[in-house]
Amino acid sequence: MTQNHSSEDSTGIGKTDRPESSVPQFEEVSSPSSPGHVDRLTGRSDVLLEQSAGDAPQTVDQVEWEERERRNQFRHVEGLGELRDVTEVEYRKIRLERVVLIGVWSNARTRVEEAEESLRELAALAQTAGAEVLDGLLQQRAKPDPATYVGSGKARELADIVAGLEADTIIADDDLHPSQRRALEDVTKVKVVDRTALILDIFAQHATSREGKAQVELAQLEYMLPRLRGWGGSLSRQAGGQAAGQSGGIGSRGPGETKIETDRRVIRHRITRLKRQIAQMSPSREVKRGSRQRFGLPTVAVVGYTNAGKSSLTNRLTGSSELVENALFATLDTAVRRTKARDGRLYVYVDTVGFVRRLPTQLVEAFKSTLEEVAQADLILHVVDGSHPDPFGQIRAVDKVLADIEGVGSIPRILVFNKVDLMEGAARDRLSNLEPDAFLVSARSGTGIDDLRERVEDLLPKPEVHVEALMPYTSGSLLARVRQFGRVTGLDYRSDGIMLSADVDDGLAAAILKESID
């Protein structure tokens, strides 16, 4: 459970004494179990002893008084109050306050620079969730320890660091097995959260629509199900009486299901209901998508890493004034914005949810219906934060998610490096040399926007049917649709009607021929 610190001001990452640009090696962190630390704890104990001694009544025989006090006091059972989330994982509305980040890396899997960048990203995620990051620790080892993630010795060292910093949460830069998380909590005596739980919490904070909330809750419950804590199946209570049979023995009979079994059943039932609800929401989205396709309305899907500036760029391209938040995963619900091409045709931009390295599989599955918008697009605009230290790592992360969406591979793409106003000239030149076909733009200043818009409109599908028909003057609404969704090449207002020449799609061509004058 999250502890409340009313006096703390969780304003982000900037309060650590350690330079932000460097993530320390685990081995280099000095343990707070120093003489000063011990003296401080000893001093606190002395004060408590003095207070207790001063409170003892002087009018009663000392032995009788102590015996009576022992009978009247509660007997404390060590360890029961150290971790309050005994039977379940609390993941919704987590308000992380003072956190320490930990990560494990090996030369065989990654470079130290990549590990440090991953931990910096974890710090940004923690800040988005409302945390103050006190320290970040990396340990080099062949693979994470299967018991405690960092090894028993380092777990004890981590416990000293957490105690010295007075942190109340540890965040691991990996997905932890439930047993690893529990073991680390047992050693450190604070709550342990893994990367997936952190991202799920951010999604829960930002989901606004009914569908978005249902998708996030589904992902949370699927994450939670194997992490329930309790006796476990092997120690489950059996039904009492005749139902228990004769082989259970003394102590094996009980009231039936344990709490953890009940929780699992409730969660599975809720997961089934959520999947049904999300499936029922799909027709509404498909109707809207179908209407765009029916009228031949071209669609541009805007994808990219979280906080790459997708919404800001979409606003700039469409002239929209939608509120944009400078935060990770600020956009979860798909937004469709309409604009007009140079030739007068309408087309739409679909702003999608942002991606991140190692996006939890629960979220990918839960948001699968939303990501299908990308598969139905005519063009994909891949937006990258050009000012980021590792823009190509972000590109790989997005490409990995897109590769799992059926039908995306054949859709044309435009690579866009955003935020060039924050880059030095040499960095811009490097990106241009590495990706000569990419566009370098700034959604904030407008740099490169006109060239990008022109390229987008050139790649939009063109109407394939050329029609020439004499239309009655009563067909004004149909002519308006032709102007919106097709390309009018000629209009001649005659006494017997309007002579129309236009390039349209199959659906509009059929409607024109149906209303035309023979």
ABEGO torsion letter per residue (X at the ends): XBBBBAABBBAEAAABABBAABBBBAAABBBABBAAAAAAAAAAAAAAAAAAAAABBAABBAAAAAAAAAAABBBBBBGAAABABAABBBABGBBBABBBBBBBBBAAABBAAAAAAAAAAAAAAAAAAGBBBABBBBBBBABBBAAAGAEAAAAAAAAAAAAAAGBABBBBABBBBAAAAAAAAAAAGBBBBBAAAAAAAAAAAABABAAAAAAAAAAAAAAAAAABBEAEAAABBBBBEAAAEAAAEBGABBAEBBAAAAAAAAAAAAAAAAAAAAAAAAAAAAAAAAAAAAAGBBBBBBBEBBGAGAAAAAAAAAGBABBBBBBBGABABBBBBBBBBAAGBBBBBBBBBBBBBGBBAAAAAAAAAAAAAAAABABBBBBBBAABABAAAAAAAAAAAAAABBGAAABBBBBBBBGAAABBAAAAAAAAAABAABBBBBAAAGBGAAAAAAAAAAABBBBABBBBBBBBAAAAAAAAAAAAABBBABBBBBAAEBBBBBBBBAAAAAAAAAABBX
